Amino acid sequence: QEQLVESGGGLVQAGGSLRLSCAVSLRTYSYLAMGWFRQAPGKEREFVAAIRWSGGTTLYADSVKGRFTISADYAKNTVYLQMNSLKPEDTAVYYCAADRTIVVVHTTAGDYDYWGQGTQVTVSS
């Protein structure tokens, strides 16, 4: 059964750091990209970062570039999102997602096939 389980969210002050984890359980890890999205109240779900499972190619939203880092531990089947220099505008529910893709690393939520339940990140000013 395909399953994605996020953890690591919480409350942090502006300028602080958090690391989100996504435990990935899929039948196959071929042709796969993993993404992080976020959704703030009253806003649409937006792309944050993605990584190709094979090869490690990464992609970031401009709003988090230089502050967030996506990585994968293949031995643990886990994807991480290291978030530094957090800002109040980073407050949102963060979702892990998996995309069956041969080449392109997608940034649109509709292209992703599997989703986790989300984890809340709150950044206080």
N, C-alpha and C positions, 0 to 999 in steps of 0.2 A: 504494500500500500504506500503510495506516494505521500510523504509528509514533510512539512517544513515547520520547525519549532523555533521561534525567536526567544531570546532572553537577554538580560543586561540593561533594560531600560530603567529609568528612575528620575529622581529630581537632582539637579545640579545647578550651581550658580554659574552665571555668565563668566566665560573664560575658562571654565572647567572642562573636564574630559569624561567620556563614557566609551565603553566598548560593547557593541552589540554582537551577539552570536546567533547563528542560524544553523541548527542541526538539520542536515539534509538526509532524507531517506527516500531514495528513488530506485526503481527497478534497474535502470541503467544510467550511466553517467556520460554516455556518448552524446555528442552534438548538444552541449548544454552550456547555457550562460546563467549566472546567478545575479540577481539584482536586488538592490534596496530601494524602496520607495517610501514616501511619507505622506501623511494626510493630516492637515491641521483642521480644526473645526471650521465648517463653512467653506472649505476650499477643496479643490479637486486633488486627487492623488497625484503626486509629482515624483519624477525620477530623481534619484540621489546618486547612485553609483551602480556599476555592474562589472562583472569579471567573467571572462570565458574560462570554463572549467579546465579545458585543455589548452595550455599555452599561457594562460594568465593575463591575457590582454584586459586592460581596465579602461573604464570610461566614467567620467564624473560630470555632474551638473556644475555649471559655472558658479553657482551659489555656494558650493562646498569645496571647490577645487583648492588645494593647498591646506585645507583644514581636516578633511576626512580622508581615510584610506581604507579601501576594500582589499581583503586578502582571503585566501582559502588554505585550509589545512586538509590536504587530500587524505591523509592517513586517518583523520578524525571525521571526514565528511562534514566539515563545518566551514561556514563562511563567516567572516568577521567584518564589522564596520567600526573602525577606530575613529572616534569623533573628538577632535581637539578644538580649542578656542571656540567653544559653543556660545551661541548667541540666543537671545530670547526668541528670535524668529525661527530657530531650529526646533522649537516646541511642536510636537506632532506625534501621531502614532506612526511608528516605523514598521514597515512590512518587508519581509524577505519573500522573494519570488524566483521561480525557475522557468526558464524559457528553452524549449527545444528548438535550437537554431543551428543551421549548418555553418553559416559564415558571419552574418551580421549580428552585432550585439545591439539589441533593441533598447530604446529609451521610453517606449510607450507601454503603459500598463496593459493595454489590451493584447499585446503580443506575448505576454507571459502566461504560462499554462497552469502553474501551481503557486499557491499562496500560503503563507503562514497566517497565524491569527493576529499578529501585531503586538508590539510592545510600546508602551507610552514613554516618551522622553519629554521632560519638562525642564526648561531652562529659565531660572529666575533672574531678574535683573538686579 
